[in-house]
Amino acid sequence: MVSRDELATSFCGTAEYLAPEMIEEIGHNWEIDYWALGVLIYEMIVGIPPYYHKNWETMFTMIKTKPVKYPDL
């Protein structure tokens, strides 16, 4: 449990849904939940997460550096 002014340093969750702050281990708060919600909505519409790669290292680099691409539906 952290207070409002503290940042959590946990590293947990489904790899495809991790926010850049969690991957970089710089500390995060409840706002990363919005990131995960956005990934979920994207996956529900498109069919795959916005940053998917079978290699986790590559996927984490994509999450940290690449802009999201929105396909024509």
N, C-alpha and C positions, 0 to 999 in steps of 0.2 A: 504494500500500500504506500503510495506517495502523496504528498500534499500538493496543493494547486501550483505551487511555485517550483516544485521539484520535477526533474525529468527521470523517467524510467530508463534502465539500461538493459532490459531483458532482450533476449533474442529468441523469439518463438513464433510459431505460426506456419502456415502453408507457404512454401517458397514463392509461388507465383503471386501471392498477395502481400508480400513484405514491402513496406515503404522504404524509400531510400534512407531515411533517418535511422531505421532499424538496422539496415545492412551496413551502414557506415559506423554504427555503434557510437553516435554522437549524442544520444539521449533523445527521448521522444515522450510525447504525452498522448492524451486521448485523440488528438487530431489525426493520428495515423489510422484510426477507425474509418475516417472518411475516405482515405486512400483505398483501403480494403473494400469499402462499399462501392467505390468507383470501379475497381477491378471486377467486382462481382457483376455489376450492371453491364459493363463492357462485355464480359464473357457471356452473359445471358443474351445479349443482342447479336454479337459477332460469332460466338461459338467457341472461341479460345481466349485465354487471357491476353492482354495487350503486349506483354513481354514474356513470351514463352520460348524456352530452349531446353533441350534435354540435358544439357550441361549446366549445372547450377552456377558455376563461376561466370559463364557467358551470360546467363540470364540475369545475374546480379549486376554485372557490368551494364547490361542493357537498361535495367531499371534505374540505375544511377545516372546514365548519360544520354540515353536516346529519347527524343520526343515521341509521344504516342502517335500512332498512325490510325486514322479512321478510314476504313475501307468503304467504297461505294457499295451500298446495299441494294 
